[in-house]
Amino acid sequence: MKQLKALQASALLLAWCVAAIVHSSAAAQPSSVAPGINSYYQNPDWQQWVNTFERPGREVYDRRHAIVDATGVRPGMVVADIGAGTGLFTRLFAQKVGDAGKVYAVDISRPFVENIMRTGREQGYTNIEGIVNSDRDTGLPPASIDLAFLVDTYHHFEYPARMLASIFQSLKPGGTLVVIDFRRDPERSSRWVMGHVRAGKDVVIGEVSQAGFQLLDDKPWLQTNFYLVFAKPGI
Ligand SMILES: C[S@@+](CC[C@H](N)C(=O)[O-])C[C@H]1O[C@@H](n2cnc3c(N)ncnc32)[C@H](O)[C@@H]1O
């Protein structure tokens, strides 16, 4: 009888421990908000994605110089191009920050980062550093960057709250976060955008503000994309 009671107590303790572990890991790691959205970047055909991202007719390609100028980037700054893809914006920022500055090309896709580094070397850039990050963390040092830049990347975040917390941590106080992404309007957006893009501008503003950022500007001049500027409070 005594043995049976001890066995029951152990079984209860074990069940409690398992429930506690499951609960705490679920709280620390909520499920993906967009499962599978990045699967085609895991083993990408580099040239195919260069042709896709760096193609006339893509608004953020056509307006790339105006987009970069509007960030206020200056020589000597440290910029993180998060979700760098084929490095279209990484290279433009590298030209602007010069030798005294630095651009981190951050992407969860190792082939993308390796190709950005390879083409960067071939073109003579010495101020680009690649980071293959996890889908929940930028991999950037704390308080290390002046500008975090996301083009067409926010809706690819599977764990947006985790990524925003990590971006917040990697920005210097007073640093800037720029988010450019597709407008999502049932009246005007394509069926592809409505199906592919999880969050419209208002949802993005809500989520980014929730992470501690202050909205500074909502630039109206892109047609199919919004352009939001946030600050990490601090100075
Ligand atoms: C549509 S592409 C945009 C590429 C580039 N920003 C451009 O506009 O040309 C989205 C990119 O985000 C990357 N990505 C998705 N989730 C990410 C995350 N959590 N951290 C960093 N990169 C991520 C993907 O691998 C992909 O390269």
The ligand as an SDF file (V2000), in Angstrom:
LIG
                    3D

 27 29  0  0  0  0  0  0  0  0999 V2000
   10.8720   39.1950  -49.9300 C   0  0  0  0  0  0  0  0  0  0  0  0
   12.5480   39.0370  -49.3890 S   0  0  0  0  0  0  0  0  0  0  0  0
   13.0910   40.7440  -49.3930 C   0  0  0  0  0  0  0  0  0  0  0  0
   14.5600   40.8970  -49.6950 C   0  0  0  0  0  0  0  0  0  0  0  0
   15.0970   42.3450  -49.7100 C   0  0  0  0  0  0  0  0  0  0  0  0
   14.8160   43.0410  -48.4820 N   0  0  0  0  0  0  0  0  0  0  0  0
   14.5250   43.1320  -50.8580 C   0  0  0  0  0  0  0  0  0  0  0  0
   13.5360   43.8370  -50.6470 O   0  0  0  0  0  0  0  0  0  0  0  0
   15.0380   43.0000  -51.9800 O   0  0  0  0  0  0  0  0  0  0  0  0
   12.4050   38.6560  -47.6570 C   0  0  0  0  0  0  0  0  0  0  0  0
   13.7160   38.2440  -47.0350 C   0  0  0  0  0  0  0  0  0  0  0  0
   13.5640   38.1620  -45.6110 O   0  0  0  0  0  0  0  0  0  0  0  0
   14.3200   37.0670  -45.1420 C   0  0  0  0  0  0  0  0  0  0  0  0
   13.8270   36.7510  -43.7870 N   0  0  0  0  0  0  0  0  0  0  0  0
   12.6700   36.1680  -43.4160 C   0  0  0  0  0  0  0  0  0  0  0  0
   12.5660   36.1080  -42.0740 N   0  0  0  0  0  0  0  0  0  0  0  0
   13.6800   36.6830  -41.5730 C   0  0  0  0  0  0  0  0  0  0  0  0
   14.1670   36.9330  -40.2520 C   0  0  0  0  0  0  0  0  0  0  0  0
   13.4740   36.5730  -39.1700 N   0  0  0  0  0  0  0  0  0  0  0  0
   15.3540   37.5550  -40.1160 N   0  0  0  0  0  0  0  0  0  0  0  0
   16.0880   37.9180  -41.2180 C   0  0  0  0  0  0  0  0  0  0  0  0
   15.6810   37.6810  -42.4890 N   0  0  0  0  0  0  0  0  0  0  0  0
   14.4900   37.0900  -42.6580 C   0  0  0  0  0  0  0  0  0  0  0  0
   14.1250   36.0090  -46.2080 C   0  0  0  0  0  0  0  0  0  0  0  0
   15.0930   34.9840  -46.1490 O   0  0  0  0  0  0  0  0  0  0  0  0
   14.2360   36.8850  -47.4660 C   0  0  0  0  0  0  0  0  0  0  0  0
   15.5730   37.0170  -47.9000 O   0  0  0  0  0  0  0  0  0  0  0  0
  1  2  1  0
  2  3  1  0
  2 10  1  0
  3  4  1  0
  4  5  1  0
  5  6  1  0
  5  7  1  0
  7  8  2  0
  7  9  1  0
 10 11  1  0
 11 12  1  0
 11 26  1  0
 12 13  1  0
 13 14  1  0
 13 24  1  0
 14 15  1  0
 14 23  1  0
 15 16  2  0
 16 17  1  0
 17 18  1  0
 17 23  2  0
 18 19  1  0
 18 20  2  0
 20 21  1  0
 21 22  2  0
 22 23  1  0
 24 25  1  0
 24 26  1  0
 26 27  1  0
M  CHG  2   2   1   9  -1
M  END
$$$$
